[in-house]
Amino acid sequence: MDAIEIESNVSRRHRAKLAKRKDLFVMLPYPAILELAAALNNSEMAVVAYLVHETWRLRTDTVSLPNLPFQEAGFSKNAKSRALRRLEQTGAVQVIRRGKRSLKVKLTFRTYRDR
């Protein structure tokens, strides 16, 4: 009976510890996310993964969005544009259009850096 009580105490402590956490963080390799996005034909996932990675790497909230990384993952520039429009409609990003130059995109959804 003692083993059952110990196990339930550990489970309670573990659940309490998880309840204290407001945000859980998942770390995935960037190439794996792009491959998964391509396999699921989910251009929004690919765009968000690229934006999160680049904002972290460059330590800024606004980055340019070239076509090449998405073409290498198997997405057309039209798929990237549609994904950006959908993300912009949801309020996840703000797109700064600069004529024929690469777009600048600002992440507006809450990320781990916003804590």
TAMO-V111529 format. One record per residue. N is the residue number from 1. RES is the residue in one small letter. PHI is phi as a letter, one per 40 degrees, with the letter a starting at -180 (none if undefined). OMEGA is omega in whole degrees, -180 to 180 (* if undefined). Layout:
N/RES/PHI/OMEGA
N/RES/PHI/OMEGA
This chain:
1/m/none/180
2/d/c/-180
3/a/c/179
4/i/c/179
5/e/c/179
6/i/c/-179
7/e/c/-179
8/s/c/176
9/n/c/178
10/v/c/180
11/s/c/179
12/r/c/179
13/r/c/180
14/h/c/179
15/r/c/179
16/a/c/179
17/k/c/178
18/l/c/-180
19/a/c/180
20/k/c/-180
21/r/c/178
22/k/c/-178
23/d/b/174
24/l/c/-177
25/f/b/179
26/v/b/180
27/m/b/179
28/l/b/176
29/p/c/-178
30/y/d/178
31/p/d/179
32/a/c/178
33/i/c/179
34/l/c/178
35/e/c/179
36/l/c/178
37/a/c/179
38/a/c/180
39/a/c/179
40/l/c/-176
41/n/f/-177
42/n/b/-177
43/s/c/178
44/e/c/179
45/m/c/-180
46/a/c/-179
47/v/c/-180
48/v/c/179
49/a/c/179
50/y/c/-178
51/l/c/179
52/v/c/-180
53/h/c/-177
54/e/c/179
55/t/c/177
56/w/c/-177
57/r/c/-177
58/l/c/180
59/r/f/178
60/t/a/179
61/d/b/179
62/t/b/-178
63/v/b/174
64/s/c/-175
65/l/b/-180
66/p/c/-180
67/n/c/-170
68/l/d/-179
69/p/c/-179
70/f/c/176
71/q/c/177
72/e/c/179
73/a/c/177
74/g/h/179
75/f/b/176
76/s/c/177
77/k/c/176
78/n/c/177
79/a/c/177
80/k/c/180
81/s/c/178
82/r/c/179
83/a/c/179
84/l/c/178
85/r/c/180
86/r/c/179
87/l/c/178
88/e/c/179
89/q/c/180
90/t/c/180
91/g/g/-179
92/a/c/-180
93/v/b/171
94/q/b/-176
95/v/b/177
96/i/b/-178
97/r/c/-175
98/r/b/180
99/g/g/-178
100/k/c/179
101/r/c/178
102/s/d/178
103/l/c/168
104/k/b/-178
105/v/b/179
106/k/b/175
107/l/c/179
108/t/b/176
109/f/c/-175
110/r/c/177
111/t/b/-179
112/y/c/-179
113/r/c/-176
114/d/c/-177
115/r/c/*
